[in-house]
Amino acid sequence: MAEPAQKKARTSRTFLFSSESVNEGHPDKICDQVSDAVLDACLKEDPKSKVACETATKDNMVMVAGEITTQAKLDYDKVVRGVVAQIGFDSF
């Protein structure tokens, strides 16, 4: 026996899938790579590091902010500049 249309409508579910993609060199990709590099550098020196950092960039500025608990002594400027240079932005 077929279910009534009204009951069937209440039990069926519709999902909407969406995604975002950005091109190489986009500020979001730069920020992700900088944040990953900071995390990797902390964990390399201190495996017990806790890193919750965000990176923001605009024009010729990169800002890393957040909460980092580590025994590692990092040169954050060197880490950031290394990532930016590796990406290909070398005129800073």
Backbone hydrogen bonds in HBPLUS format (Angstrom, degrees):
<---DONOR---> <-ACCEPTOR-->    atom                        ^
c    i                          cat <-CA-CA->   ^        H-A-AA   ^      H-
h    n   atom  resd res      DA  || num        DHA   H-A  angle D-A-AA Bond
n    s   type  num  typ     dist DA aas  dist angle  dist       angle   num
A0008-LYS N   A0004-PRO O   3.15 MM   4  6.43 161.9  2.19 155.4 160.9     1
A0009-ALA N   A0005-ALA O   3.00 MM   4  6.14 154.5  2.06 148.3 154.5     2
A0010-ARG N   A0006-GLN O   3.36 MM   4  6.61 145.6  2.48 141.6 149.3     3
A0011-THR N   A0008-LYS O   3.21 MM   3  5.36 134.4  2.43  99.5 111.2     4
A0012-SER N   A0008-LYS O   3.13 MM   4  6.27 138.0  2.31 152.2 162.1     5
A0026-HIS N   A0023-ASN O   3.12 MM   3  5.69 149.9  2.21 138.4 138.5     6
A0029-LYS N   A0026-HIS O   2.96 MM   3  5.45 123.1  2.29 114.1 127.6     7
A0030-ILE N   A0026-HIS O   3.13 MM   4  6.47 159.1  2.17 154.6 161.1     8
A0031-CYS N   A0027-PRO O   2.91 MM   4  6.08 166.4  1.93 152.4 155.8     9
A0032-ASP N   A0028-ASP O   3.01 MM   4  6.21 158.5  2.06 145.2 151.0    10
A0033-GLN N   A0029-LYS O   3.01 MM   4  6.21 160.2  2.05 149.1 153.9    11
A0034-VAL N   A0030-ILE O   2.95 MM   4  6.20 155.8  2.01 153.6 160.4    12
A0035-SER N   A0031-CYS O   2.96 MM   4  6.14 170.1  1.97 154.7 157.3    13
A0036-ASP N   A0032-ASP O   2.96 MM   4  6.12 159.3  2.00 146.5 152.6    14
A0037-ALA N   A0033-GLN O   2.95 MM   4  6.09 151.9  2.03 141.7 149.2    15
A0038-VAL N   A0034-VAL O   2.97 MM   4  6.26 155.4  2.03 153.6 159.7    16
A0039-LEU N   A0035-SER O   3.05 MM   4  6.30 165.4  2.07 150.7 154.4    17
A0040-ASP N   A0036-ASP O   2.86 MM   4  6.06 166.5  1.87 152.1 156.0    18
A0041-ALA N   A0037-ALA O   2.90 MM   4  6.00 160.5  1.94 147.0 152.1    19
A0042-CYS N   A0038-VAL O   3.02 MM   4  6.22 157.4  2.07 149.7 155.5    20
A0043-LEU N   A0039-LEU O   2.95 MM   4  6.17 170.3  1.96 159.0 161.4    21
A0044-LYS N   A0040-ASP O   2.90 MM   4  5.97 143.5  2.04 144.5 154.4    22
A0046-ASP N   A0042-CYS O   2.80 MM   4  5.84 158.9  1.84 155.5 162.9    23
A0049-SER N   A0046-ASP O   2.94 MM   3  5.52 154.0  2.01 129.5 129.3    24
A0050-LYS N   A0069-THR O   2.84 MM  19  5.08 162.3  1.87 149.1 155.1    25
A0069-THR N   A0050-LYS O   2.79 MM  19  5.08 170.4  1.80 157.7 160.7    26
A0052-ALA N   A0067-GLU O   2.84 MM  15  5.16 152.8  1.91 153.6 161.3    27
A0067-GLU N   A0052-ALA O   2.90 MM  15  5.16 158.8  1.95 136.9 137.9    28
A0054-GLU N   A0065-ALA O   2.72 MM  11  5.42 164.4  1.74 166.7 172.3    29
A0065-ALA N   A0054-GLU O   2.88 MM  11  5.42 168.2  1.90 162.3 166.4    30
A0056-ALA N   A0063-MET O   2.82 MM   7  5.17 158.1  1.87 149.5 157.1    31
A0063-MET N   A0056-ALA O   2.74 MM   7  5.17 171.7  1.74 162.5 165.0    32
A0058-LYS N   A0061-MET O   3.06 MM   3  5.44 153.8  2.13 144.5 151.4    33
A0061-MET N   A0058-LYS O   2.94 MM   3  5.44 144.6  2.07 131.5 142.8    34
A0078-LYS N   A0075-ASP O   2.99 MM   3  5.35 118.1  2.38 105.7 120.1    35
A0079-VAL N   A0075-ASP O   3.05 MM   4  6.43 155.5  2.11 152.1 159.8    36
A0080-VAL N   A0076-TYR O   2.90 MM   4  6.10 171.3  1.91 158.1 159.5    37
A0081-ARG N   A0077-ASP O   2.92 MM   4  6.03 170.3  1.93 152.0 155.3    38
A0082-GLY N   A0078-LYS O   2.90 MM   4  5.87 148.0  2.00 140.1 149.1    39
A0083-VAL N   A0079-VAL O   3.15 MM   4  6.43 156.7  2.21 148.3 153.0    40
A0084-VAL N   A0080-VAL O   3.01 MM   4  6.26 170.3  2.02 158.1 160.7    41
A0085-ALA N   A0081-ARG O   2.90 MM   4  5.98 159.3  1.94 145.2 151.0    42
A0086-GLN N   A0082-GLY O   2.93 MM   4  6.04 153.7  2.00 142.4 150.1    43
A0087-ILE N   A0083-VAL O   2.98 MM   4  6.23 146.9  2.10 149.6 158.0    44
A0088-GLY N   A0084-VAL O   3.26 MM   4  6.55 137.0  2.45 135.3 146.2    45
A0089-PHE N   A0084-VAL O   3.09 MM   5  5.57 148.1  2.20 161.9 152.5    46
A0088-GLY N   A0085-ALA O   3.02 MM   3  5.06 126.6  2.32  94.6 109.1    47
